[in-house]
Amino acid sequence: MRVNIQQLLLERPELRHYIRQHPNWYRKLSRDPSQIALLEKEANQFYGRTLPQRVEKVQNSLGLVMMMMEMLKMGQATVAGAQGPSQ
């Protein structure tokens, strides 16, 4: 493997980790170092860093927050209903 690619992998541990999990990339990069952009794209997809994946994460988080707020409202209404009117 070329020195510049080895240096890049030392600087970016997430790419090094991805290559260790997908060893076919050693051969691809040794034969064609210009495929580094494709490696980065696949690694970003693998780690969930693409825009659609990030949007989905935010949507899931917002859905969870909304559900928790609804549960809180229902709990407060139940407590208020159980106490009944004061005399």
C-alpha positions in Angstrom: 0.0 0.0 0.0 1.3 3.4 -0.8 2.7 5.7 1.8 0.2 8.5 1.3 -2.7 6.1 1.8 -1.0 4.6 4.9 -0.6 8.2 6.2 -4.3 9.0 5.5 -5.3 5.8 7.4 -3.2 6.8 10.4 -4.7 10.3 10.4 -8.3 8.9 10.1 -8.8 6.0 12.5 -12.4 5.5 11.5 -11.3 4.7 7.9 -8.6 2.4 9.3 -11.2 0.6 11.4 -13.6 0.3 8.4 -10.8 -1.2 6.3 -10.0 -3.7 9.0 -13.6 -4.8 8.9 -13.7 -4.9 5.1 -10.3 -6.2 4.0 -11.1 -6.2 0.3 -10.3 -2.5 0.5 -6.6 -3.2 1.0 -6.4 -4.8 -2.4 -8.6 -2.1 -4.1 -6.5 0.7 -2.7 -3.2 -1.0 -3.5 -4.3 -1.4 -7.1 -6.1 1.9 -7.5 -5.4 4.6 -4.9 -7.8 7.0 -6.6 -10.7 5.0 -5.0 -10.1 6.6 -1.7 -13.1 8.8 -2.3 -15.3 5.7 -2.8 -13.8 4.3 0.4 -14.8 7.4 2.3 -18.3 7.4 0.9 -18.8 3.7 1.9 -17.4 4.3 5.3 -19.7 7.3 5.9 -22.6 5.1 4.9 -21.4 2.4 7.2 -21.1 4.8 10.1 -24.4 6.5 9.4 -23.0 9.9 8.4 -25.0 10.5 5.2 -27.6 13.2 5.2 -30.6 10.8 4.9 -29.3 8.7 7.8 -28.8 11.8 9.9 -32.3 13.1 9.1 -33.8 9.7 10.1 -31.9 9.8 13.4 -33.3 13.3 14.1 -36.8 12.2 13.2 -36.5 9.2 15.5 -35.3 11.4 18.3 -38.1 13.9 17.9 -40.7 11.1 17.8 -39.3 9.8 21.1 -39.4 13.2 22.7 -43.0 13.8 21.5 -44.1 10.4 22.9 -42.5 11.2 26.2 -44.3 14.6 26.3 -47.6 12.9 25.6 -47.0 10.3 28.4 -46.1 13.2 30.8 -49.4 15.0 29.9 -51.4 11.8 30.4 -49.7 11.2 33.7 -50.5 14.7 34.9 -54.1 14.5 33.8 -54.4 11.2 35.6 -53.0 12.6 38.8 -55.3 15.7 38.6 -58.3 13.4 37.9 -57.5 11.2 40.9 -57.4 14.1 43.3 -60.8 15.2 42.3 -62.4 18.5 43.2 -61.4 19.9 46.5 -64.1 20.8 49.0 
